Amino acid sequence: MLSFLEDNDQATAAAARNFVARVLGLATHEISLDSKVELSHEQIGKLLPLLQRLQSGEPLAYVEGSVGFYKHDFAIDSRALIPRADSEVVVELCLENLTDKSPLRLLDVGSGSGCLIVSLLSALPRADGVAIDIEVGALELTSLNAKTIGVDQRLQLLRSDCLAGLDAADRFDLIVSNPPYITHGEELGPSVAEYEPHSALFVTNGDAMQFYRRIMIEAKVHLLPKAVLVFEIGANRQDDLALAANECGYQVLEQRKDMCSIVRAISLQLIA
Ligand SMILES: C[S@@+](CC[C@H](N)C(=O)[O-])C[C@H]1O[C@@H](n2cnc3c(N)ncnc32)[C@H](O)[C@@H]1O
């Protein structure tokens, strides 16, 4: 059965081997092509459909149903974008702009799995917040992860088109967002386009800045004095965002690179 792994490319085979080991509770080195491990029918029945999903190109995180992000494991499935390691710098930049000395109120626009807002609330025990998403399925995942990680008592879930559904009086110390920013025609890995939700990826009007502009404009009435807006951006989009920010009345505070040295997170503040 494990010869199945040999047919894949190396990276998929390595991922599949790790996966098999985890499912069977074995060390990775025990799962090799010359392994003498005898699998029961039950184990094979459990593994085979999952391995076939991997072989067909479905991302490992969806097949496994969870992915590590920042300090926690997040449940994940096709209802939300898979949290990317790149996005951890977004969490770091947010945390550097906050101190947990006083109660804080945070907003995540487009929460998906909840990886950003849940990581923030977990790191800031006195903070509470709101997670907005337009997709019910994404909010269900945010809710599940908030419960598992123990921050659900401090997180309100809101199905809304950007900030439109927020209570007019609601104010925040920090708004974070990793909104859709892919324009149609932009190159994406095949498994991304095939398996991840298009509503999490694509803008709808051909403008990569579509959601950033909307969020910046709609956020204005929801920002406490000195509040910070932190965005994740696509590769090489920092100049576009700086321009859009300026047009919307914000100044760039800081840019932060991800582990591939690509500017990935940008903090902004309203120009006084
Ligand atoms: C790029 S994903 C980010 C998910 C998560 N925050 C992360 O960083 O992995 C964008 C999210 O925005 C949500 N979204 C798309 N359009 C939206 C809208 N008009 N209003 C609110 N959320 C929206 C999508 O459903 C998706 O969950």
Ligand as a Chemical Component Dictionary entry (heavy atoms), coordinates in Angstrom:
data_LIG
# 
_chem_comp.id                   LIG 
_chem_comp.type                 NON-POLYMER 
_chem_comp.pdbx_formal_charge   0 
_chem_comp.three_letter_code    LIG 
# 
loop_
_chem_comp_atom.comp_id 
_chem_comp_atom.atom_id 
_chem_comp_atom.alt_atom_id 
_chem_comp_atom.type_symbol 
_chem_comp_atom.charge 
_chem_comp_atom.model_Cartn_x 
_chem_comp_atom.model_Cartn_y 
_chem_comp_atom.model_Cartn_z 
_chem_comp_atom.pdbx_ordinal 
LIG C1  C1  C 0  -7.950  35.888 2.485 1  
LIG S1  S1  S 1  -9.242  35.214 3.482 2  
LIG C2  C2  C 0  -8.542  35.497 5.093 3  
LIG C3  C3  C 0  -8.980  34.487 6.130 4  
LIG C4  C4  C 0  -8.182  34.590 7.443 5  
LIG N1  N1  N 0  -8.317  35.885 8.065 6  
LIG C5  C5  C 0  -6.712  34.287 7.187 7  
LIG O1  O1  O 0  -5.895  35.217 7.277 8  
LIG O2  O2  O -1 -6.384  33.122 6.906 9  
LIG C6  C6  C 0  -10.477 36.470 3.315 10 
LIG C7  C7  C 0  -11.768 36.249 4.085 11 
LIG O3  O3  O 0  -12.637 37.378 3.801 12 
LIG C8  C8  C 0  -13.960 36.914 3.677 13 
LIG N2  N2  N 0  -14.702 37.885 2.847 14 
LIG C9  C9  C 0  -14.736 37.989 1.499 15 
LIG N3  N3  N 0  -15.523 39.010 1.122 16 
LIG C10 C10 C 0  -15.989 39.571 2.267 17 
LIG C11 C11 C 0  -16.853 40.671 2.545 18 
LIG N4  N4  N 0  -17.397 41.393 1.559 19 
LIG N5  N5  N 0  -17.122 40.975 3.830 20 
LIG C12 C12 C 0  -16.584 40.238 4.833 21 
LIG N6  N6  N 0  -15.746 39.186 4.640 22 
LIG C13 C13 C 0  -15.460 38.861 3.378 23 
LIG C14 C14 C 0  -13.818 35.552 3.029 24 
LIG O4  O4  O 0  -14.962 34.757 3.245 25 
LIG C15 C15 C 0  -12.550 35.018 3.711 26 
LIG O5  O5  O 0  -12.870 34.275 4.870 27 
# 
loop_
_chem_comp_bond.comp_id 
_chem_comp_bond.atom_id_1 
_chem_comp_bond.atom_id_2 
_chem_comp_bond.value_order 
_chem_comp_bond.pdbx_ordinal 
LIG C1  S1  SING 1  
LIG S1  C2  SING 2  
LIG S1  C6  SING 3  
LIG C2  C3  SING 4  
LIG C3  C4  SING 5  
LIG C4  N1  SING 6  
LIG C4  C5  SING 7  
LIG C5  O1  DOUB 8  
LIG C5  O2  SING 9  
LIG C6  C7  SING 10 
LIG C7  O3  SING 11 
LIG C7  C15 SING 12 
LIG O3  C8  SING 13 
LIG C8  N2  SING 14 
LIG C8  C14 SING 15 
LIG N2  C9  SING 16 
LIG N2  C13 SING 17 
LIG C9  N3  DOUB 18 
LIG N3  C10 SING 19 
LIG C10 C11 SING 20 
LIG C10 C13 DOUB 21 
LIG C11 N4  SING 22 
LIG C11 N5  DOUB 23 
LIG N5  C12 SING 24 
LIG C12 N6  DOUB 25 
LIG N6  C13 SING 26 
LIG C14 O4  SING 27 
LIG C14 C15 SING 28 
LIG C15 O5  SING 29 
# 
